[in-house]
Amino acid sequence: MLIEKFNTVPGQARSARVVASLTHPERIYIFLLFPWIDAHVTYDGYRAERKACMELYARAAQVKFPSYAEIVVLGADTKGSPGSSETVLVAEGNPNLSEAEKAETLAMMEEHQILSTLGDPVSISYRPSMPDPRIFDSSWAATPADKLPGVNDPCYCGSGRKFKKCCRP
């Protein structure tokens, strides 16, 4: 799922995918691909701007998805960037924001197009041995429990590992 996203996002485009944790129902992950532009001049400058953008995404998620207690933002370079690094940011979900702070966050989300194209969480069916995940990107769907792969087949989660070494109960 994330490799597919990485390979399809143009090198100069910012893009994100938001996914609920399968094992911690109170947690969501935001995978942010942040592009390098020549205005960054140095790679350290690029990383500082990416971290600032990740903080904006965390704040937007606090407002857009208030039912989550923890927000994990993973930032990475887009394909073709001159460097290669990742940054992880963990934020408290659903803080006590004033109405003014919420309004400021909503205005920022609209101005910078942050989490603006994602709808409400969608419930999907999943095999009974796992928690019922909520996923926000409709391009991915779990394999129905009656169609699980064989033990030596690739795992349906997209990890590239064999089913027996990955999601097999």
C-alpha positions in Angstrom: 0.0 0.0 0.0 2.7 2.5 0.9 5.1 1.4 -1.8 2.3 1.8 -4.3 1.7 5.3 -3.0 5.4 6.2 -3.1 5.7 5.0 -6.7 2.6 6.8 -7.9 3.2 10.3 -6.3 5.0 12.7 -8.7 8.4 13.8 -7.3 7.2 17.4 -6.9 3.9 16.7 -5.2 3.1 16.4 -1.5 0.8 13.5 -0.7 -0.5 11.8 2.4 -2.3 8.6 3.4 -4.1 8.2 6.7 -4.5 4.7 8.1 -5.9 3.5 11.4 -3.7 1.1 13.5 -4.7 -2.5 13.3 -3.4 -3.2 16.8 -4.1 0.1 18.6 -7.6 1.3 17.8 -6.9 4.7 19.5 -4.0 5.4 17.0 -3.8 6.7 13.5 -0.8 6.9 11.2 -0.3 9.6 8.6 2.2 8.7 5.9 3.4 12.0 4.4 5.5 12.2 1.2 7.1 15.6 1.1 8.8 16.9 -2.1 12.2 18.5 -2.4 12.2 21.8 -4.2 15.3 23.9 -5.1 14.2 26.6 -2.7 15.3 24.3 0.2 19.0 24.9 -0.8 20.3 22.4 1.8 19.0 19.0 2.9 18.8 20.1 6.5 16.6 23.0 5.4 14.4 20.5 3.6 14.1 18.3 6.6 13.2 21.3 8.9 10.4 22.3 6.5 9.2 18.7 6.2 9.0 18.5 10.0 7.1 21.7 10.2 4.6 20.3 7.6 4.3 17.1 9.6 3.3 19.2 12.6 0.6 20.9 10.5 -0.7 17.5 9.5 -0.8 16.3 13.2 -2.7 19.5 14.2 -5.1 18.9 11.3 -5.7 15.3 12.3 -6.4 16.4 15.9 -9.3 18.5 14.5 -10.5 16.2 11.7 -10.2 12.9 13.6 -11.0 13.8 17.2 -11.8 10.3 18.3 -8.1 9.2 18.2 -5.9 9.5 21.2 -2.6 9.2 19.4 -1.4 10.5 16.0 1.8 9.2 14.4 3.1 11.1 11.4 5.8 9.5 9.3 7.4 11.9 6.8 9.6 10.8 3.9 11.1 12.1 0.8 9.3 11.7 -2.5 10.7 9.5 -5.3 13.7 11.2 -7.0 14.7 13.4 -4.0 18.5 14.1 -3.6 18.5 12.6 -0.1 16.7 9.8 1.6 15.5 10.1 5.2 12.4 9.6 7.3 11.1 11.6 10.3 8.6 10.3 12.9 6.4 12.7 14.9 4.0 11.5 17.7 1.2 13.8 18.8 -1.6 13.6 21.3 -4.9 13.2 19.7 -8.0 15.2 20.6 -6.4 17.9 22.7 -8.6 20.5 24.4 -8.5 23.1 21.6 -10.4 26.4 22.0 -12.9 27.3 19.3 -10.4 29.9 18.0 -7.7 27.3 17.7 -10.0 24.9 15.9 -11.1 27.7 13.5 -7.4 28.6 12.9 -6.6 24.9 12.2 -9.5 24.6 9.7 -8.4 27.7 7.9 -4.8 26.4 7.7 -6.1 23.0 6.4 -8.0 24.7 3.6 -5.2 27.1 2.7 -2.5 24.4 2.5 -4.8 21.6 1.3 -4.0 19.4 4.4 -6.3 16.4 4.8 -8.9 18.2 2.8 -9.6 15.4 0.3 -10.1 12.7 2.9 -13.6 11.8 4.0 -14.7 10.2 7.3 -13.2 6.9 8.3 -14.7 4.0 6.5 -15.2 0.6 8.2 -14.1 -2.4 6.3 -14.5 -6.0 7.1 -11.4 -7.9 8.1 -10.7 -11.4 9.3 -12.1 -12.0 12.8 -8.7 -12.6 14.5 -7.7 -9.0 13.9 -9.3 -5.8 15.3 -11.8 -4.2 12.9 -9.6 -1.5 11.2 -10.8 1.8 9.9 -9.1 2.9 6.7 -9.3 6.3 5.1 -8.1 5.6 1.6 -10.7 3.6 -0.3 -8.1 2.3 -2.8 -7.1 -0.4 -0.3 -9.4 -3.1 1.0 -8.6 -6.1 3.2 -8.9 -9.7 1.8 -12.1 -11.3 3.0 -11.6 -14.1 5.6 -12.9 -16.8 3.3 -10.2 -16.0 0.7 -7.0 -16.1 2.8 -3.8 -16.9 0.9 -2.0 -20.2 1.3 0.8 -20.2 3.9 3.6 -19.8 1.2 1.7 -17.2 -0.8 2.5 -13.5 -0.5 0.7 -11.9 2.4 -2.4 -9.9 1.4 -1.2 -6.9 3.5 1.3 -5.9 0.8 4.4 -6.4 2.9 6.0 -8.7 0.4 6.5 -11.4 3.0 5.0 -14.9 2.9 1.6 -15.1 4.6 2.9 -17.6 7.2 5.6 -15.1 8.3 3.4 -12.1 8.4 -0.4 -11.9 9.1 -1.2 -15.6 9.5 -3.0 -16.1 12.9 
